[in-house]
Amino acid sequence: MIAVAPPPHFLRGTLLDVRVALELIALVFAIRVYRIKPTPPFRFMLWAFLCLVIPQLGLFVFTIIHGYVFPRSSRFLWIYYADPFSLILFFVFVILSLRLFLRERVVSATPRV
């Protein structure tokens, strides 16, 4: 019966994989949009998605190395604090990007006669 049971946290791991895949897709989209139109709002959007993807990929590589090379070491657990900080930076950059989008819209609006 033990061999038939699913591994624990299967759904949580799958959701994390889907999240990382969607973040990578969004980063590629942000890079392509910024290359087409290099304006400050798109630059902040690019930095926002970079702040999400780089710590996730670093954590992925780190857990592989930590699991196989240092299986009993717990001194590297500081890396798991990267996710909350990356989310905070993501929200800051998205807010700055949205403010710049709104400011750009107001400046380019035609005056009423």
N, C-alpha and C positions, 0 to 999 in steps of 0.2 A: 503493500500500500504506500510506502514512503516514496517509491520511485514514480508513482503516478501523480503525487501531489504537486501542484505548481509551486515554483519558488516564491518566497515571500516578497512582497513589495513589487510584484510584477507590473501592476497598474501604475504605480508611482514612477517606476523606471521608464515605462513606455511613454507616459506623459512628459517626462523630462526629455526623452529623445525627440518627441514631436515638437516640444518647445524649442529645443536647440535647432532643429531643422527649419522651423518657421523663422527663427531669428536669423539664420544664415540666408534664407531666401529674402528676408527684408533687408539685410545688409547688402546683398548683391543688387537688389532693386535701388537702394539708396545710392550706391556707388554709380550705377548706370544713370540715374537721374542727375546726380551731381556732375557727372562728366558731360552731360548734355547741356545743363544750365547751372554753371558754377556761381550761385548766389549765396549770401550768408545764411538764409533759412535752410537751404538744402545742405550746406556745410554742417550746420548744427544737427540736422537730422542724421547725417552720415556719422558724426561723432557719437550721437546717441546710440545708434545701433552698433557701433564699434565697442562702446562701453558695455553692451550686453553680450556680444559674441566672444570677445577676447577672453574675459574671465571664464565663460562657460567652456570654451575649448581648452583653456589652461587647466581648468579643474578636471576635465575629461582625461587629458594627458597625465596630469598629476596623480589621479586615482589609479590609473594603469601602472604608472611607475611605483607608486606607493604600495599597491597591492602585490606586485610581483617582486620588487627589489627590497623593499623595507616592510614586510608584512606585519611586524610586531611593533613598529615604531609609531608613537603617537605625537611626536614633537612637531609634525608638519600639519597639524590640524588648523593652523591659522588660515590656510588657504580657503577654508569653507566660509570665511567671513567676506570673501570677495563678492559673493552673489548679492547680499544686501547693499553693499556699497555700489556695485554696478547698477542696481535698480535705482538707487537714489540719483546717481549721475545721469542715468537714462532719463528720468523724469525731469531733471534740471535742464538737460539739453533739449528735450521735447518742448518744454515750456518756453525756453528761449527761442526755439525755432518757430513755434506758433505765434509768439509775440512779434517776431520779425516778419512773418507772413502777413499778420494783420497790419503792421506798420507799412509794409510794402504796398498793400492793397489801398490804404488810406492815401498814401503819397501819389499813387498812380491813378486815383479816382479823378474823374473829370469834375470840375467845379460846376455847381448849379447856377443857372442864369435866372 
